[in-house]
Amino acid sequence: MEHGNTPAQGRFNFYQELPARPKRPERLVFMLFPDTETSVHIERFSQGFVCRNHLIGTRLRPDRLHVSLHHVRDDKCLRTKFVYAAKKAAEAVSMRPIEVAFRFITSFEGGRPHRRPLVLLGEGDAMFDLHGELGAAMVENGLQAANQFTPHMTLFYGPKAIPVQSIEPIRFTVQEFVLIHSELGLGRYNVLGRWSLND
């Protein structure tokens, strides 16, 4: 009898140790990613800034650095019809490559106080144009789209608040935008589509 209960107990302990996931753990979001060279440069800048300011928390890996262009939706499970609508919206966008610049760094408030995002603030009219054109296409395809846009790139999460301060500008050219399936709570990004900016 004791032998028969051991495997079941082991399985129970295993599942209890899995990380908790949100109620809506599947997120669809359009993102802009820097090129590899720029990602490495930003990660080194982040490391230096964190060290100089004696910050305690978690830095993002270079492959996780991005600008969120449009949040599409969150669901309990990935739904094909919304992926399809998002892809149709992306296909309607017609723009040339855009220039992005980061001239300031600061902490955002909100959320959990011990996980304040430390972010670079983005600039560039073309980025707002891309946000607007994609948002209009999303609405045309039955999706909701935010009108407001604060372009930023999160570098770090920690409890210390950093006031707005200028930095040596970081610039790069965006050649494409990407539809990401983010598995919340697991830290995984799955690329569902890429669209070049080459009109």
Buried (B, 14 or more C-beta within 10 A) or exposed (E): EEEEEEEEEEEEEEEEEEEEEEEEBBBBBBBBBBEEEBBEBBBEBBEEBBEEEEBEBEBBEBEBBBBBBBBBBBEEEBEEEBBEBBBBBBEBBEBEEBEBBBBBBBBBEEEEEEEBBBBBBBBBEBBBEBBEBBBBBBEEBEBEBEEEBEBBBBBBBBEBEBEEEEEEEBEBEBBEBBBBBBBBEEEEBEEBBEBEBEE
